[in-house]
Structures are given as structure tokens and as C-alpha cells.
């Protein structure tokens, strides 16, 4: 089993020196080759080269951004992706049931098996967990701009989110899916391949990475009071008593809006004019999952 390891040494709040990072990897995969990322997009380059060189698996230790970079290069290949969560949200890693402790994750990957999982596309760009339009996309855009100052982490994200809840005005969207057309004015509209954003906030508790469908979740523009009451239930697997969401299942959708559409792919903000096409590629990425998934 040929293994290539990619480590982002600067991701996550728990900073470790490069020797410590490397040691945990090589204790579990002593015959592996690997590299540290040095710049944005480097994980994509490294993963693509590993796939071309016939590696059976690429294991990435990093946050959601680094994982997504590597995953993009492995779509449609036979090289499996393993994840050692090292970020703040770790949405896809949590979805796979990976241990969140660095050393434990490496141990779990020794007995992990590859599972063919679905991949999403938005206007031709890949996403692996969630894509969405509405308030969450606006918050992602604000956070990305805020992060340019070098300030990251959960607290700034929470403050920006709280501000957006009181200032965001939902847009009216024309959404085509499953052969029909709806006019929606959502607080947010999520296309969920997996169940959660990360940190166990489950926007689509019944979604699956392997069922060939998105859960299209509309968060309704309810009152702030009702939204506050409902917020804790999103940390539950099934409990949704306040009727703040409406869920449909679909393989694709077309969103139309007269003007700029702000959206996100796994938390990375994007913009497009007038139309956003969402589609699903079934079983297009092999992911290493621990025993018991």
C-alpha cells in the first residue's frame, strides 16, 4: 500500500512543531513519503502528483481548506483520501467519524477502508460536504475578508454571524429542481452532501455521502426569536420541533437571481452573476473511513 502524506504545519489552533507532526505520521505509516504544504493550493499540486505516481492513498493532516485542496485533485482517480483533522470545524472529518485528536486519527487510519463517496459541483467547481446561498454564504464572505487581518478562530466567526443575523435581508430566488420550479426567499439554502458544517452543527441530519442525492435544506426566514429557540436543536441528529427548515432531496438544481449571487463551497465564499448550477457526481471520490463508519 503506497501512501503519500500531506501536512499543513500552520492549520488549527493547536500548533505543533514540524518534528512532532511528522513523528506521529511516520510512527503509523513508516514507509510513506510526504511533504509539508508551503502555500495556498500546494495540497492540490501534491495530491495530483501522488495520484499520477500511482499512490494508493493520500493522507492529509490539516483543516477543511487543506483537505478540500487535496480532494479536488483526487476526484475521479483510484487514489483514496484520508483525513487527519487539524482545523477548527473539521466538517468532513467529523462526517466520516474520524477521531479529532491528532495522534488518534493517525492510528484510526491504519485500519480504515476506502468508500466511494459522492461529490458536489457548483458551476463546475467541486465541493465535498456542503454548498449554500444566503446568510451562511454572506458570513463566509465576511469571515474571509476579516481573516485577511490575520485574525481567525471561532469567536470572530461567532461575532460576524451574530451581526449578520440581525442585518441580513433574504433574497428571493428562482430554484429549479426535480422537474419543478419554486420561488424561495430563504434565510439560507443548503445543498448537503454530508450532514454538518463542522463542530457538530447538523444542518441536514439525514444526509449521506453515498446515497447519490443532496439534501436541499431551506432555512425559513422566521423570526429571530424562533430561530434562537431552534438553534440548539441543530446539534441533534433528528430533533427539529420548531419548523424552521424545509428539506427536499435532489441530484441537481438551478438557482436564478437577477444580480450577484453570493455562495460558498465548503465554507469558501464565491460569487457569480444570475445563475448557479448545482449538480452531483455519484461515487466520484474514494474516502478512507475508520472502522464502524
SVG drawing of the C-alpha trace seen along z (x, -y; Angstrom):
<svg xmlns="http://www.w3.org/2000/svg" viewBox="-43 -45 55 47">
<polyline fill="none" stroke="black" stroke-width="0.4" points="0.0,0.0 1.7,-3.2 0.9,-6.2 1.7,-9.8 1.2,-12.2 0.5,-15.9 0.7,-18.0 -0.3,-21.7 2.0,-22.8 0.1,-26.0 -3.5,-24.9 -5.5,-24.7 -5.4,-26.4 -3.2,-23.6 0.2,-24.4 2.8,-21.7 6.4,-21.8 7.1,-20.0 9.1,-17.2 6.1,-16.4 3.7,-16.5 6.0,-14.2 6.7,-11.8 3.0,-10.9 2.6,-10.3 5.7,-8.1 5.0,-6.0 1.8,-4.8 3.0,-4.9 6.8,-4.3 7.1,-3.5 5.2,-6.6 6.5,-9.6 5.2,-13.1 5.6,-16.8 4.6,-19.9 2.4,-22.5 4.1,-25.8 1.4,-27.9 -2.2,-28.1 -3.0,-25.4 0.1,-23.4 -2.0,-20.5 -3.7,-20.2 -0.4,-20.0 1.0,-17.4 -2.1,-15.2 -2.3,-15.4 1.3,-14.3 0.8,-11.5 -2.2,-10.2 -0.2,-10.4 2.6,-8.4 0.3,-5.6 -0.1,-6.1 -3.0,-4.1 -3.8,-6.7 -3.1,-10.3 -3.5,-11.3 -4.0,-15.0 -3.4,-16.5 -4.9,-19.9 -8.1,-22.0 -11.1,-21.9 -9.3,-24.2 -6.3,-21.9 -8.5,-18.8 -10.6,-20.3 -7.5,-21.3 -6.2,-17.7 -9.7,-16.2 -10.1,-18.3 -7.1,-16.5 -8.3,-13.0 -11.9,-13.2 -12.2,-10.5 -9.0,-8.7 -8.4,-5.4 -6.3,-7.2 -8.2,-7.3 -8.2,-10.4 -7.6,-10.0 -8.1,-12.9 -6.3,-13.8 -8.4,-16.7 -6.3,-19.6 -8.6,-22.6 -11.4,-24.3 -14.5,-23.0 -13.4,-19.6 -16.7,-19.1 -15.8,-16.2 -13.6,-14.5 -16.5,-14.6 -18.8,-13.2 -16.5,-10.2 -16.3,-9.6 -12.6,-10.4 -11.1,-10.9 -10.4,-14.6 -7.2,-14.0 -4.2,-14.2 -2.4,-11.0 -5.6,-9.0 -6.6,-9.9 -3.4,-8.6 -3.9,-5.3 -7.5,-5.0 -6.3,-5.4 -4.2,-2.3 -7.4,-0.2 -9.5,-2.5 -11.1,-1.3 -11.9,-3.2 -15.5,-4.1 -16.7,-5.6 -18.5,-8.9 -20.5,-11.4 -19.0,-14.8 -20.9,-18.1 -20.3,-20.6 -21.3,-24.3 -20.8,-25.9 -18.2,-23.2 -16.2,-23.6 -16.1,-20.7 -17.4,-20.7 -17.4,-17.7 -19.6,-18.5 -21.9,-21.5 -22.6,-24.4 -25.1,-27.1 -26.5,-30.5 -28.0,-33.0 -26.8,-34.2 -24.2,-31.5 -22.5,-32.4 -22.6,-36.1 -21.0,-35.2 -18.3,-33.1 -17.5,-36.1 -17.3,-38.5 -15.1,-36.0 -12.8,-35.6 -12.4,-39.4 -11.9,-39.6 -9.3,-36.8 -7.1,-38.9 -6.1,-40.8 -4.7,-37.5 -7.5,-37.1 -9.2,-33.7 -11.0,-31.3 -14.5,-30.6 -15.0,-33.8 -14.6,-36.2 -16.8,-33.9 -19.5,-33.9 -19.4,-37.7 -19.7,-38.1 -22.6,-35.6 -24.5,-37.3 -24.2,-40.6 -25.4,-39.1 -28.5,-37.5 -29.7,-41.0 -28.8,-42.7 -29.2,-40.2 -32.2,-40.6 -33.2,-37.3 -33.2,-37.4 -36.0,-35.9 -34.6,-33.1 -36.0,-31.1 -35.0,-27.5 -35.5,-24.7 -35.1,-21.1 -36.7,-17.7 -38.6,-18.9 -40.3,-21.8 -39.7,-25.4 -40.1,-27.2 -39.8,-30.8 -38.0,-30.8 -36.9,-33.5 -34.7,-31.5 -32.6,-32.7 -30.2,-30.2 -30.5,-27.4 -28.0,-24.5 -27.1,-21.6 -25.9,-19.0 -23.8,-16.0 -22.8,-15.5 -24.8,-16.3 -22.9,-19.2 -20.9,-22.3 -18.4,-21.1 -18.4,-21.4 -21.4,-19.1 -23.8,-21.7 -26.1,-19.4 -27.9,-21.3 -29.0,-18.0 -29.1,-15.2 -30.3,-12.6 -27.9,-13.4 -25.4,-10.8 -22.2,-10.9 -23.1,-7.7 -26.8,-7.9 -26.5,-9.8 -28.6,-12.7 -28.3,-16.1 -30.5,-17.1 -31.6,-20.6 -32.3,-22.4 -34.2,-25.7 -33.9,-27.6 -37.0,-29.6 -36.9,-33.4 -38.6,-33.0 -38.5,-35.5 -35.2,-36.0 -36.8,-34.7 -38.0,-31.4 -34.6,-31.0 -32.9,-31.4 -35.2,-28.8 -34.4,-26.4 -30.6,-26.9 -29.8,-24.2 -31.7,-21.6 -29.2,-21.7 -26.8,-19.9 -29.2,-16.9 -29.3,-14.2 -33.1,-14.3 -34.8,-16.7 -36.4,-19.6 -39.5,-20.7 -39.7,-24.4 -40.4,-24.0 -37.6,-26.3 -36.4,-24.1 -37.8,-22.5 -35.9,-19.7 -36.1,-18.2 -33.9,-15.6 -32.4,-16.2 -29.5,-15.4 -29.3,-18.9 -30.7,-22.4 -30.5,-25.7 -30.7,-28.9 -31.6,-32.1 -31.4,-35.6 -31.2,-39.0 -27.8,-40.1 -24.9,-38.8 -25.3,-35.5 -23.0,-35.0 -22.5,-31.3 -20.0,-29.1 -18.4,-25.7 -17.4,-24.0 -17.1,-27.4 -15.1,-29.1 -17.0,-32.1 -17.7,-32.6 -19.8,-35.0 -21.5,-34.6 -23.9,-36.6 -27.5,-35.5 -27.3,-31.7 -25.8,-29.0 -26.0,-25.3 -25.6,-22.6 -25.0,-19.0 -23.9,-15.7 -21.2,-13.3 -22.0,-9.9 -19.2,-7.9 -16.5,-10.1 -14.1,-10.3 -12.7,-7.4 -12.5,-8.4 -10.8,-6.4 -13.2,-5.8 -12.4,-4.3 -13.9,-1.0 -17.5,-1.4 -18.5,-4.1"/>
</svg>
